[in-house]
Amino acid sequence: KRLAILASGSGSNAEKIMEHFKNSEKGQIALVASNKAEAFVLERAKKFNVSSFTFSKKELEEGFLLEKLKTEKIDWVILAGFLLKIPAELIRAFPDRMVNIHPALLPKYGGKGMYGAHVHEAVKAAGDSETGITIHLVNENYDEGKIIFQAATPVNPDDSPEDIATKVHALEHRYFPEVIDSLL
Ligand SMILES: N[C@@H]1O[C@H](COP(=O)(O)O)[C@@H](O)[C@H]1O
């Protein structure tokens, strides 16, 4: 299967996924794409000799990305820290073959504007005793697609939002590649 990864930032998850599929028979990371020309994920793609490109929000909405994914014969789309809303047409082109990772235990702390540090600050402010990750299929509502996998980690009262982020990233890096592999 040919996989494309969409990311807007650092790409630590994308790197773990590229590492996992480096010698895989089941899946190949064929493309990395970003809406940010300065995103570090593009540097990580170079390291794995995975071809990459960038696109604007306007191009995304005008179907440029969908055409590219079709041309590249992509089977699965992986959202790994991608912050723009995916157009409905693109979601419909990959029925149950587009997955996202969210840094919290959905349905808590999901929805528009709930991403990255905002999530961990909210967990801290609420005084929750645990948080975690959610891997879900993508549908037309933010963070509301069918949940495929969740894993939790305890939150200690003296954990800072940064400590929480570190724990959550560790879960993401451990499980996201394996869960994608199990879907193929
Ligand atoms: N959606 C969220 O955005 C972050 C991306 O991190 P990275 O993979 O770019 O390091 C991850 O925490 C992911 O759950």
The ligand as a Tripos MOL2 file, in Angstrom:
@<TRIPOS>MOLECULE
LIG
   14    14     1     0     0
SMALL
NO_CHARGES

@<TRIPOS>ATOM
      1 N1         -2.0440   16.4290   16.2720 N.3       1 LIG1
      2 C1         -0.9210   16.4910   17.1690 C.3       1 LIG1
      3 O1          0.1060   17.3460   16.7090 O.3       1 LIG1
      4 C2          1.3580   16.9010   17.2580 C.3       1 LIG1
      5 C3          2.3400   16.7910   16.1080 C.3       1 LIG1
      6 O2          3.6200   16.5140   16.5850 O.3       1 LIG1
      7 P1          4.7890   16.1550   15.5240 P.3       1 LIG1
      8 O3          4.4820   14.8060   14.9710 O.co2     1 LIG1
      9 O4          4.7780   17.2310   14.4710 O.co2     1 LIG1
     10 O5          6.0360   16.1640   16.3440 O.co2     1 LIG1
     11 C4          1.0840   15.5620   17.9200 C.3       1 LIG1
     12 O6          1.0240   15.6770   19.3220 O.3       1 LIG1
     13 C5         -0.2700   15.1730   17.3800 C.3       1 LIG1
     14 O7         -1.0710   14.4130   18.2730 O.3       1 LIG1
@<TRIPOS>BOND
     1     1     2 1
     2     2     3 1
     3     2    13 1
     4     3     4 1
     5     4     5 1
     6     4    11 1
     7     5     6 1
     8     6     7 1
     9     7     8 2
    10     7     9 1
    11     7    10 1
    12    11    12 1
    13    11    13 1
    14    13    14 1
@<TRIPOS>SUBSTRUCTURE
     1 LIG1         1 GROUP 0 **** ****
